[in-house]
Amino acid sequence: MVKDTEKKNLLALCISVLFFSEHASSSNITPGQLALSGELVAAACDIDPESRELWVEFGQISARDINMVQEDKLIQPFMVHLIGCQSFGSQNQSSSVAYATITFNGNASTEDPTVLIPSGEGKGFGIKIRDHNGEVLTFGEPSSGYLFSDENNTLKFTATLVPVQEYIQAGDFYAVTRFFMDYN
């Protein structure tokens, strides 16, 4: 008579043999895996494809003008166009979203988070972004709200060169800031 432990060992051996023989007979199978993901967003508007990648060109600027804070020479306007928006009181509204905020992120100064520090040969200055009211935006923080209208949803901004050091080094510069819309 076979003991219980021996029965268990014999059963385990039989299962193992069956498992490995089944695996051996299916050697023509190649395993794989598919991972799917995404993010669904509830957006009251879309950013116009032409506003997704904006270029603001300052051209040739004198370092002297930056040092003297000649802002009238150092300001460049830009706009973010939104499409498909509906205002809060719209008859066809499918959401209760009334306004949006925009947040700019980038290489902000550690001393002043309202200044974007550019890369390149030019040094000693930064870039500030102002909203349509002239308020300076802080990088990494949402702007004040922009109310939607059924006709025109253009968010207006300006970029301004500002000194951040006593001496400005001449040379090419570039900066990148990403922006995100948050609908409230």
C-alpha positions as CSV (number, residue, x, y, z in Angstrom):
1,M,0.0,0.0,0.0
2,V,1.3,3.4,-0.9
3,K,1.5,6.1,1.8
4,D,-0.3,9.4,1.4
5,T,3.0,11.3,0.9
6,E,4.1,9.0,-1.8
7,K,0.6,9.3,-3.4
8,K,1.0,13.1,-3.4
9,N,4.5,12.9,-4.9
10,L,3.3,10.4,-7.5
11,L,0.4,12.7,-8.4
12,A,2.7,15.7,-8.7
13,L,5.0,13.7,-10.9
14,C,2.2,12.6,-13.2
15,I,0.9,16.2,-13.5
16,S,4.4,17.5,-14.3
17,V,4.8,14.9,-17.0
18,L,1.5,15.8,-18.5
19,F,2.2,19.5,-18.3
20,F,5.7,19.2,-19.9
21,S,4.5,16.8,-22.6
22,E,1.6,19.2,-23.5
23,H,4.2,22.1,-23.6
24,A,6.5,20.0,-25.7
25,S,3.8,19.2,-28.2
26,S,3.0,22.8,-28.7
27,S,6.5,24.0,-29.5
28,N,5.3,25.7,-32.7
29,I,3.6,28.4,-30.7
30,T,5.3,31.8,-30.2
31,P,3.9,33.7,-27.2
32,G,3.4,37.5,-27.4
33,Q,1.8,40.3,-25.5
34,L,-0.2,43.4,-26.4
35,A,-0.5,46.4,-24.1
36,L,-3.1,49.1,-24.8
37,S,-3.5,52.4,-23.0
38,G,-4.7,55.9,-23.5
39,E,-6.3,58.8,-21.8
40,L,-9.8,60.1,-22.2
41,V,-10.2,63.8,-21.6
42,A,-13.2,65.9,-21.1
43,A,-12.3,69.1,-23.1
44,A,-14.7,71.9,-23.8
45,C,-12.5,73.1,-26.6
46,D,-9.7,71.9,-28.8
47,I,-6.4,73.7,-29.5
48,D,-6.4,74.7,-33.1
49,P,-3.7,72.5,-34.8
50,E,-2.0,75.6,-36.1
51,S,-1.6,76.8,-32.4
52,R,-0.1,73.5,-31.1
53,E,3.4,74.4,-32.1
54,L,4.0,78.2,-32.0
55,W,7.1,80.1,-33.0
56,V,7.9,83.5,-31.5
57,E,10.7,85.2,-33.4
58,F,12.5,88.1,-31.7
59,G,14.9,88.6,-34.6
60,Q,18.1,90.6,-33.8
61,I,17.9,92.3,-30.5
62,S,20.5,94.6,-29.0
63,A,21.9,93.5,-25.6
64,R,21.8,97.2,-24.7
65,D,18.0,97.3,-25.1
66,I,17.6,94.3,-22.7
67,N,19.9,96.0,-20.2
68,M,18.0,99.3,-20.5
69,V,14.7,97.4,-20.3
70,Q,13.4,98.8,-23.6
71,E,10.3,96.7,-23.4
72,D,8.6,98.3,-26.4
73,K,11.4,96.8,-28.6
74,L,11.5,93.5,-26.7
75,I,7.8,92.4,-26.8
76,Q,6.5,89.8,-29.3
77,P,2.7,88.9,-29.2
78,F,1.4,85.4,-29.8
79,M,-2.0,83.8,-29.7
80,V,-3.4,80.4,-28.9
81,H,-6.5,79.7,-30.9
82,L,-9.2,77.4,-29.5
83,I,-11.8,75.7,-31.7
84,G,-15.1,74.0,-31.0
85,C,-15.8,75.9,-27.8
86,Q,-19.2,76.7,-26.4
87,S,-19.8,79.4,-23.9
88,F,-21.4,78.8,-20.5
89,G,-24.8,79.9,-21.6
90,S,-24.8,78.1,-25.0
91,Q,-28.0,76.3,-25.9
92,N,-26.1,73.4,-27.4
93,Q,-23.8,73.0,-24.5
94,S,-23.0,69.4,-23.4
95,S,-20.9,70.4,-20.4
96,S,-20.9,72.9,-17.6
97,V,-17.4,74.1,-18.5
98,A,-17.3,77.9,-18.4
99,Y,-13.6,78.8,-18.7
100,A,-10.1,77.5,-19.2
101,T,-6.8,78.2,-17.6
102,I,-3.4,77.7,-19.4
103,T,-0.2,76.6,-17.7
104,F,3.2,77.1,-19.3
105,N,6.1,74.8,-18.2
106,G,9.7,75.2,-19.0
107,N,13.2,76.0,-17.8
108,A,12.2,78.7,-15.3
109,S,14.7,80.6,-13.2
110,T,15.2,79.2,-9.7
111,E,15.3,82.8,-8.4
112,D,12.2,84.0,-10.3
113,P,9.7,81.4,-11.5
114,T,8.1,84.0,-13.8
115,V,11.2,84.0,-16.0
116,L,12.0,81.4,-18.6
117,I,15.7,80.9,-19.1
118,P,16.7,80.4,-22.7
119,S,19.5,78.1,-24.0
120,G,22.2,79.0,-26.5
121,E,25.1,81.4,-26.7
122,G,23.1,84.4,-25.4
123,K,23.2,84.6,-21.6
124,G,22.1,86.9,-18.8
125,F,18.5,87.4,-19.8
126,G,15.2,85.6,-19.7
127,I,11.7,85.6,-21.1
128,K,8.5,86.6,-19.3
129,I,5.0,85.7,-20.6
130,R,2.1,88.0,-20.0
131,D,-1.6,87.3,-20.5
132,H,-4.1,89.6,-22.2
133,N,-4.4,91.7,-19.1
134,G,-0.7,92.3,-18.9
135,E,-0.3,90.0,-15.9
136,V,3.0,88.1,-15.7
137,L,2.4,84.3,-15.7
138,T,4.3,82.0,-13.4
139,F,5.8,78.9,-15.0
140,G,4.2,75.8,-13.6
141,E,1.1,77.6,-12.3
142,P,-2.3,78.1,-14.1
143,S,-3.2,81.4,-15.5
144,S,-6.4,83.3,-14.6
145,G,-9.5,81.9,-16.3
146,Y,-10.4,82.7,-19.9
147,L,-14.2,82.7,-20.5
148,F,-15.4,81.0,-23.6
149,S,-17.5,82.5,-26.3
150,D,-19.3,80.8,-29.1
151,E,-17.5,82.9,-31.8
152,N,-13.9,83.8,-30.9
153,N,-11.7,81.9,-28.5
154,T,-8.3,83.4,-29.0
155,L,-6.0,83.6,-26.0
156,K,-3.6,86.5,-26.4
157,F,-0.2,86.6,-24.8
158,T,3.1,88.5,-25.1
159,A,6.7,87.3,-24.7
160,T,9.2,89.8,-23.4
161,L,12.9,89.7,-23.0
162,V,14.1,90.8,-19.5
163,P,17.5,91.1,-17.9
164,V,18.4,88.5,-15.2
165,Q,22.1,89.4,-14.8
166,E,24.1,92.6,-14.9
167,Y,25.9,91.6,-18.0
168,I,24.2,90.3,-21.1
169,Q,26.2,88.0,-23.4
170,A,25.4,88.3,-27.1
171,G,24.5,85.3,-29.2
172,D,21.8,83.1,-30.5
173,F,19.2,81.9,-28.0
174,Y,16.1,79.6,-28.0
175,A,13.6,78.5,-25.4
176,V,10.8,76.0,-25.3
177,T,7.8,76.0,-23.1
178,R,5.0,73.5,-23.2
179,F,1.5,74.7,-22.4
180,F,-1.5,72.8,-21.1
181,M,-5.2,73.8,-21.1
182,D,-7.3,73.0,-18.1
183,Y,-11.1,73.3,-18.5
184,N,-13.1,74.3,-15.4
